[in-house]
Amino acid sequence: MILVAIAFFGLLLVGLPIGYVLGIAGVLGLVQIGGENFLAMAPKRFFEGLDLFTFMAMPFFILAGEIMNRSGITERLIDFANSLVGYLRGGLAHSNMVASVLFAGMTGAAVSDAAAFGNTLVPAMVKQGYTRPFACAVTAAGSIIGPTIPPSNLMVIYGSLMGVSIAGLFAAGILPGLLICLLCMGVIAALGRRLNLPKGEGGPSLRLIVKTFRSSLLAIFMPVIILGGILVGIVTPTEAAAIAVFYALVVGVAVYRAITFDDMVQMLVRTAIITGVVFLIIASASILSWWMTFLQIPQSVAALFLTLSDDPTMILGMILMLLVAVGMFMDINAALIILAPVLVPLTSAIGMDPVHAGIMIILTLNISLMTPPVGACLFVLSSVTGERIERISVALIPFILAEGGVLILITFWPDLTLMIPRLLGL
């Protein structure tokens, strides 16, 4: 066990990609417990780790997001969001948050949202008088709404690995995602006068709202198709993802006429690269997960936590601290795959619903996307805008505190998370 831990953290520290780190550590673990004979299990575990039908939803959702990005949907959604809240002090920052909610129903990936808005909204905010670090901070804070409000790739991974209803997870993520948006907008409003944030011209205009709504109607209708079909039970998440790709193609090619053949090739290549990276992590982690299960490490961790305290509040606090610590230094897909099998039995032992536990784990890891030193959204925004990560991180502190408050609220108030799934009978 010590050899595997040394190899894992040593390779991670020298900068080896997390997919390779997981695979090498897992193979070392197999050799350690069974010698060379156990090596034959590595390829079998590698492919069985991906042999889940629900995983097919991920590349479809990624491709749908790519198509919607290329077809100009982002700009239409921003215009609609701006017509709703752009007249407020800090209006463009508020619009950023509202657009993140609208965009969340299409991509399910924080990095995609950060890249899209980093290229469009951050320059617009800077031009209007916002500081670049604050503009980047608002974008980073809003980007984690994407993988919280469905569809979410993290929810697909968690549901597939733990045998939990993906539709139930999708339904459970709606209220926490909306709450993040509202509290972040509250932070913007509170900082408005102190930072002298720009105020939009004029007041609310019903004519403008109707005009921009019509322009973005086809984009707004996409989440309705995805979520409606899944939550009502007409289609599975995988089928809904395939329908989303078809719908996005029809809108982008036939309606908006904004996608060329070369664009399609580039989007397919990018989808293959992103999917390949995520699937390599999942497959490699399955080897390490089998080794951990063989040695009963999840049960040992659960017993250790219960030894330290039998108070559910204390146990949940320790789980949150562990997730935050790991999420700050590890890719969140890998962290989810490794920690979910360890922590979910522990949450079940204290009577926590697996859907509730999944949302808690996913939201914690999402918040780590905007915390240094390995916050993926920070790196994306820094590379897109040229702003230093340290300056973005300082501007993010109020938003991190607000989203941490949401995390604590959903952790210790189960009904907030489970309200919609219960209403839908999921």
C-alpha positions, 0 to 999 in steps of 0.5 A: 500500500505504501509503495502505491501511495509513494508512486501515486503522489510522486508521479503526481508531483513531477507533473505526469498526466493524471491518467497515467498516474492512476494507471501506473499506481493501479498496475503497481498495486496489482503486482504488489498483491498478486505478482506478475499473475495479476498483471493479466487483470489490468487490460480487463479492468481497463476496458471493463471500467468503460463498459457502461452504456451511460458513459456514451452520454458524455461525448454526445453532451460534449459535442452538443456543447461544441456545436452550440458554441460554434453556432453563435448561441453563446452571443444570443444567450448573453444578449437575452441575459443582458436584457433581463439584468443588464440595467442594474449596477454591475449589470454585465456581471449579473448577465454573466451569471444569468447566461451561465445558468442558461448555458449550463443546460447545454454543455455540462462542463465548467471549462467549456463555459469558462472558455466561451465567456472568457472570449466574449464576456470578459473583454466586454466587461473590461471595455465597460470599465470592470477590472480584468481580475474581477471580470475573470472572477465573475466568469469563473464563479459562474462557470461551475454552475454548468456542471451543477445544473444538468446535464452534468458529465460529473453526474453521469460518471457518479451515477454510472459508477455508484449505480445511482439514478442519473435522472435523480441526480440531474433533478437534484442539481437544479436548485443548488445551481440556481442558488449559486447563481442567486448568491453570486448575484448577491455578492455582485450587488453587495460589491457594486457601490464599493467597487463602483461597478458600471451601471447599464444604461436605461431601465428594463425594456419589455420590447428588448426582452421579447426581441432577445428571447425570440432570437435565443428561443431555439437555444433555450429550448434545448435544455427543455428537450434534454431535461424534459425527456430524461425527467419524464422518463421518455428517454435515457440520458444517453438517448437525450444526449444523442438527441441534443447533438441532432438538435444542435446540428439542425439549429447550427447548420439549417437555421443559423447557417453558422457551421461549415464542414471544416468547423464540424471536423474541428469540433469532432476532433476536439470532442474526441480529445476531451472524451479520450482524456476523460475516458483514460482517467476513468479506465485507469482509475478502475484498476486502482479502484479494484485494488482499493476494493480488494484491500478493503480500503473504503471500509477501512476509511469508513471505519477510521472516520467512524472511530474518530466520531459517530456524530453525522455532522462531524463526519460530513465536516471531515468529508468536506475537508477531505474533498476540498483538499483533494480537489485543490490538487487533483483533476476532479474526474479522477478525484470523483472516481477514486473518492466516490467508492470510498465516501459513499459507503460512509455517507450511507452508514450515517443515513445519507441518501446516495443522490444527496451524497452525490450532489454534495461530492460533485458541488465540492469538487466543482468549487475546487475548479476555481481554487488554486493551485490546480483550478482548471477554470483559473488556468483557462481564464488566465490563458484566454485573457492573459490575466495572472492566476493570483490576481483572479484568485484574490478577486474570487474570494467573495464568490468562493465564500458564497458558494461555500455557503451553498455547499454547507446549506445543501450538505446539512439540509437534505430537503433542499437537494431532494425536493425536486427528485421527490416531486418527480418520483425519482 
